[in-house]
Amino acid sequence: MVDADPAIAMQTVAELRFGALDAGWGARGMAELEALVNGAVVIPVDDEVAWAHARLRTACLLVPCADSPRLQQMGGVSKRAPS
């Protein structure tokens, strides 16, 4: 997938913009952020994306990954094994 275009979710765009605004980025930083966002495919939110996100989060419960709440609660060690 070396030739694949970068893709980010609309929620990620919102979080990036919020973080930049909250941090008081100036015009230059905001312009650089917008250039990065505009260079990516922004995935719109629809039911299919919501289901994909739910399935991914569920899969993260089964293996150690950064977004796993159970992994975070256990201090970084997952006790559930993939079935």
N, C-alpha and C positions, 0 to 999 in steps of 0.2 A: 504494500500500500504506500510506497514511497511517493507515487504521483497523486495521491489523494489530497483533495483540498481540506484544509482544517475546518472543522465544524464545531460549533458551540450552541448550546441551548439559549433560548431567549432569556430564561431566568439568569443565566450566567452573564449575559450582556447587562441586565439590570443590576446585578450584584457588582460587576466591574464599575459601572457608572456610579452607583451609590458609593462605593469605596473611594473612588476618585473625588467625588464631590465632598464627601465627609472629610477627606484628607486635605481638602483645600487646594487640589491641583490647579495650576494656572492654565491659561489658554494653550500653552505649548504641550503640557502633559495631556490635556483633554484631547487635543488634536492628534497626538500620537496614539492614544487609546482608540480614538475613532478610526484611525487608519488601520489599526490591527483588527478591530471589529469588522470594518468594511472589507477586509481581506479574507474573511472567513465566511463560510456558509452558516447562516443563523437558522437553526432548526425551529420552526414554529411549534407552538404548543397545540397539540390536538389529543384526542383520545388514544391514538396509537402510541404517541410519545409518552403519555402518562402511564400506559400499560408497560411499555419498555422500561421506564424508570422503576416502576414497582417491581418488575421481575429482576432487574439488576440489583436493587436493594435487597431483595429476598435472597438472591444468589450470594450476596456479600455476607449474609448471616451464616453461610455454610463454609466459607473459607476466610482466612485472614486477609483482610483488605482495609485500607485506610478509612473507608466510609462505614465500616461495620460498627454499629452501636455496641453490640455484644463484645467485640474485640476491644473497644475502648473501655468498656466497663470492667473487663478482665485484665486490664493493664497491658494489652497488646498480645495476649495469647488466646487463641480460639480453641474451645474445648469440643466444638462440634466438627465432626468429620464429614466430608461429602459422602453422599450415599450412592 
